[in-house]
């Protein structure tokens, strides 16, 4: 009996070792295959990703709440020490904003008078969905966040995501209850933009650093530091006029843009699910897409 | 009869603990922390757990576990899918194949080896990401991630060692 067990082991051990080695090789090949499938933007991979995220989203949602509370608490304690200066600052800003308000009211009255003259048909407003950020990209090669809203809330892949400061990114994957937002600073993010003053069109590209760069500028474009950059709405994927950032440096054809949104402190975001002029359900050619798909 | 069944469940639960705890730790690492700049250099928790278990209990952390953990990390973190799967797989294989070297070595030696593994994984992932995006990405982020991961490793190792003694227990028990 013992002899038999030994002879069995003599055969079984090398076979097991062979299987193990084969498993390693197989898994390495599988990893490469999955990488290529993911790169080719395959529907299967995308479904699998959003499926898993859907399942985990409620757990991550619950776990991220205490962290947000602690972070808010620290923030509040910090602000307590600068209350006096902040108050002075806010008073000054309030005075300035009141001037702007009266200017805006005058312009609105003028505008409505002109519209009446022209029999202008007003556009439908945009509709939004709100979401909480439940996951950060812990990766060094991607700038993305997980949000706790999905197709149930009317979110679709490609929708623009904003917060109070400006554009944040676009929906890269939409599950039922959760989605992933590709930030404008991601390497794969390309957004058609326009300089607000000079109306120069360009593509705003991320390169994983906190500042963005402008690409595909017309040869004689004149841009200055401080110019505001807004979405142009070309391609019909994003609404036009969403504030994105401000030019911080113009040097040797390399134009850097500082985004208005602070990506480190994203807690709540809004997703623009519908907007006037949206090219709905149309297959956008890849060159007109706001960013390259991964 | 019932006690035997309970014991069996208890034992398999303990044997699954290294993998399941890694899954949970990776999920924790994907939560938003609201620290400026942290998202860019977030610690690679998957690599730490795979390294630890490959050295101390490779019988409970087979290559397939490393592969699945890598896929899990890719999905949660949003990195190119398959990237961490491949890296954790290679790390697991590299360490398990050198297992006799690690036996009885001091923690300093193990830490030093971990820094080599972290550097190698940083380089491999940098090359893969450059190839996948067909552009040259700055390697700074990945190197600072490796440095931070190496710095955090002793704490993680201490935590995992406590978990190992409390839950997993030695193999002969």
Boltz contact constraints between the chains, C-beta under 6 A:
constraints:
  - contact:
      token1: [A, 24]
      token2: [B, 63]
      max_distance: 6.0
  - contact:
      token1: [A, 24]
      token2: [B, 93]
      max_distance: 6.0
  - contact:
      token1: [A, 27]
      token2: [B, 63]
      max_distance: 6.0
  - contact:
      token1: [A, 27]
      token2: [B, 67]
      max_distance: 6.0
  - contact:
      token1: [A, 27]
      token2: [B, 89]
      max_distance: 6.0
  - contact:
      token1: [A, 31]
      token2: [B, 82]
      max_distance: 6.0
  - contact:
      token1: [A, 31]
      token2: [B, 85]
      max_distance: 6.0
  - contact:
      token1: [A, 31]
      token2: [B, 86]
      max_distance: 6.0
  - contact:
      token1: [A, 34]
      token2: [B, 81]
      max_distance: 6.0
  - contact:
      token1: [A, 34]
      token2: [B, 82]
      max_distance: 6.0
  - contact:
      token1: [A, 35]
      token2: [B, 82]
      max_distance: 6.0
  - contact:
      token1: [A, 38]
      token2: [B, 80]
      max_distance: 6.0
  - contact:
      token1: [A, 38]
      token2: [B, 81]
      max_distance: 6.0
  - contact:
      token1: [A, 38]
      token2: [B, 82]
      max_distance: 6.0
  - contact:
      token1: [A, 39]
      token2: [B, 132]
      max_distance: 6.0
  - contact:
      token1: [A, 45]
      token2: [B, 81]
      max_distance: 6.0
  - contact:
      token1: [A, 49]
      token2: [B, 75]
      max_distance: 6.0
  - contact:
      token1: [A, 52]
      token2: [B, 75]
      max_distance: 6.0
  - contact:
      token1: [A, 63]
      token2: [B, 31]
      max_distance: 6.0
  - contact:
      token1: [A, 64]
      token2: [B, 31]
      max_distance: 6.0
  - contact:
      token1: [A, 64]
      token2: [B, 32]
      max_distance: 6.0
  - contact:
      token1: [A, 67]
      token2: [B, 31]
      max_distance: 6.0
  - contact:
      token1: [A, 71]
      token2: [B, 34]
      max_distance: 6.0
  - contact:
      token1: [A, 133]
      token2: [B, 32]
      max_distance: 6.0
  - contact:
      token1: [A, 135]
      token2: [B, 30]
      max_distance: 6.0
  - contact:
      token1: [A, 136]
      token2: [B, 32]
      max_distance: 6.0
  - contact:
      token1: [A, 136]
      token2: [B, 39]
      max_distance: 6.0
  - contact:
      token1: [A, 137]
      token2: [B, 39]
      max_distance: 6.0
  - contact:
      token1: [A, 137]
      token2: [B, 77]
      max_distance: 6.0
  - contact:
      token1: [A, 137]
      token2: [B, 78]
      max_distance: 6.0
  - contact:
      token1: [A, 138]
      token2: [B, 29]
      max_distance: 6.0
  - contact:
      token1: [A, 138]
      token2: [B, 30]
      max_distance: 6.0
  - contact:
      token1: [A, 138]
      token2: [B, 42]
      max_distance: 6.0
  - contact:
      token1: [A, 138]
      token2: [B, 77]
      max_distance: 6.0
  - contact:
      token1: [A, 139]
      token2: [B, 77]
      max_distance: 6.0
  - contact:
      token1: [A, 139]
      token2: [B, 79]
      max_distance: 6.0
  - contact:
      token1: [A, 140]
      token2: [B, 141]
      max_distance: 6.0
  - contact:
      token1: [A, 140]
      token2: [B, 142]
      max_distance: 6.0
  - contact:
      token1: [A, 140]
      token2: [B, 145]
      max_distance: 6.0
  - contact:
      token1: [A, 141]
      token2: [B, 79]
      max_distance: 6.0
  - contact:
      token1: [A, 141]
      token2: [B, 129]
      max_distance: 6.0
  - contact:
      token1: [A, 142]
      token2: [B, 78]
      max_distance: 6.0
  - contact:
      token1: [A, 142]
      token2: [B, 79]
      max_distance: 6.0
  - contact:
      token1: [A, 144]
      token2: [B, 78]
      max_distance: 6.0
  - contact:
      token1: [A, 180]
      token2: [B, 78]
      max_distance: 6.0
  - contact:
      token1: [A, 187]
      token2: [B, 133]
      max_distance: 6.0
  - contact:
      token1: [A, 264]
      token2: [B, 36]
      max_distance: 6.0
  - contact:
      token1: [A, 265]
      token2: [B, 34]
      max_distance: 6.0
